[in-house]
Amino acid sequence: MAINKKQLVDLISSNQDQLSHKDVELSIKSIFESMSDSLKNGDRIEIRGFGSFALRFRKSRTGRNPKSGESVNIQNRYVPHFKPGKNFRESVKEAGSKIIS
């Protein structure tokens, strides 16, 4: 199951009483905008216990258009990359093993 930004706001709002729904929505929007701006500036974002976000450079290459099959030149570019932290990785691993068994 995927969760979108609105569902995240609803989930956080329902789990706490201190902030209004609008305050939670504004907070999440501000966090995502700040993270995007940091990556646009070439900065690395590290959230202890969760993971880090950084830009990775991809060299130009020749790809294929899946519809027509023709070759397409893909230019050099930077793409966002997420590396999960140890605590986050372990908690997901534990949850995954419970789902499988």
Helices and strands as residue ranges (DSSP letters): H 5-14, H 21-40, E 45-47, E 51-58, E 61-64, E 71-74, E 77-84, H 86-100
